[in-house]
Amino acid sequence: MKERRAVYVFLRGLKHVEQLKKFGDISYISKRMGYVELYLNEDDVEKTVDKLNQYRFVKTVKVSPRPDIDPDLDDVHDDVFFEAYDQAQEDVEKDRSDEKSADLKGQSRVKLAKQTGQSKGQSEAKLAEPTDQGQNQPPKKNNRQDDGQQDLQTDDKAHVLAEKGGKS
């Protein structure tokens, strides 16, 4: 039995797929992603990849690393797999601590500004206040239920006043 290797050939167009049959066995054609999976003899892989790269309709050629990967992972410990995860967790914790220290610095600046504003007197505090009169008005209510309840309360007051003979 001969050693085989998968080669992925990315094409500019799929009309040239028939020409790839002379290089090896086509096992899969992806119309959506525009590639063809070929199986070649291990001995001919390098020469065939060089030939395929010379064609104008070929974008890239990728060779499968599967035969080179060691299937036995006896010498590799679980720690190797989780190193990246542990590093990511440490980075997240560092970012959180940096954000907290930035927040604390921002809060101390606000407190310092309040303290200096109070000690300088009311004249500077008046300059810091907004001069637009529209900003000092109470906010309007947008909740329909609250408006309806207020209307009911005013109607009840009017009804009570009407019964007593008073004007509303």
Stockholm file with secondary structure:
# STOCKHOLM 1.0

chainA/1-168         MKERRAVYVFLRGLKHVEQLKKFGDISYISKRMGYVELYLNEDDVEKTVDKLNQYRFVKTVKVSPRPDIDPDLDDVHDDVFFEAYDQAQEDVEKDRSDEKSADLKGQSRVKLAKQTGQSKGQSEAKLAEPTDQGQNQPPKKNNRQDDGQQDLQTDDKAHVLAEKGGKS
#=GR chainA/1-168 SS CCCEEEEEEEESCGGGGGGGGGTSEEEEEETTTTEEEEEEEGGGHHHHHHHHHHSTTEEEEEECCGGGSCSCCSSSCHHHHHHHHHHHHHHHHHHHHHHHHHHHHHHHHHHHHHHHHHHHCHHHHHHHSCCCGGGGSCCCCCCHHHHHHHHHHHHHHHHHHHHHTCCC
#=GC SS_cons         CCCEEEEEEEESCGGGGGGGGGTSEEEEEETTTTEEEEEEEGGGHHHHHHHHHHSTTEEEEEECCGGGSCSCCSSSCHHHHHHHHHHHHHHHHHHHHHHHHHHHHHHHHHHHHHHHHHHHCHHHHHHHSCCCGGGGSCCCCCCHHHHHHHHHHHHHHHHHHHHHTCCC
//
